[in-house]
Amino acid sequence: MSLHAEKLNKSLKREKQLHFLLGGGVILLFLLVWEAIGGFELVNPLFTSSPSRVVKAAIVLINDGTLFAHLAVSAKEFVLGYTVALIIGVPIGISLGWFKAVSASFGPIISAFYATPRVALMPLFIIWFGLGLTSKIIVVLLSAIFPLIVNLQTGMTTIDPDLIKVAKSYGATRWQIFRSIALPASVPFMITGLRLAAGRALLGVIVAEVFGGSQGIGYLIQYAGATFQTDKVFVGVAVVATTGIILDRGLHRAGRYFDRWRGETAVG
């Protein structure tokens, strides 16, 4: 490794450490201020709680198994809905972007569904599918699938036309262009779609459980709020936020791996 590259790596490392310290410092300051507000009762703890109260509530929910029971239900709904969204959404998004006739035919209805809030459809899902698992999976599916479709469609329609011209000049078939140019070029859009879809799916889980659930983290938040158990509300919110961060960072790392595959495919 050259001296310049070594200095650059050290500089980047110091920058990351600085960002970590700044971010961690702001979070710590926020928690301290929050704790002080609750400790000195500047605001009624019934409405604001405090970090120490939230931790105590979390310990209680963990010890009696309540938190893990609700988390297991929400995880099942998320995994099923998100998986179905991937299975259906990926080929639809690719088809809309690659085939102009498909885009002209189904693009308007996709746009209409994408713009429709899933919360507005929740009463209909309860009427059609009941209060069981099916209605919640449908909400998660519809929450996750459209960001994925739209991003993949965009990725397939923003390919550099010069690359396609060069490929055609060398006699590449449509399938070869799709496999070696279009598909690798759409990877960043797919990863972005997956990250957005994960966040929307998580939101869909909570919305479905708040409106028509008797189990799950959304139900825990809704029930705790209705009974003025603010500590438990914050426990549920913290679980959702932590899950969202883990999902987003995991998909971000997966995106970096697929970027390497993308480069290898383009070279090959």
ABEGO torsion letter per residue (X at the ends): XBAAAAAAAAAAAAAAAAAAAAAAAAAAAAAAAAAAAAAAGABBAAAAEBAAAAAAAAAAAAAAGAAAAAAAAAAAAAAAAAAAAAAAAAAAAAAAAABAAAAAAAAAAAAAAAABBAAAAAAAAAAAAEABAAAAAAAAAAAAAAAAAAAAAAAAAABBAAAAAAAAAAGBBAAAAAAAAAAAAAAAAAAAAAAAAAAAAAAAAAAAAAAABABEAAAAAAAAAAAGBAAAAAAAAAAAAAAAAAAAAAAAAAAAAAAAAAAAAAAX
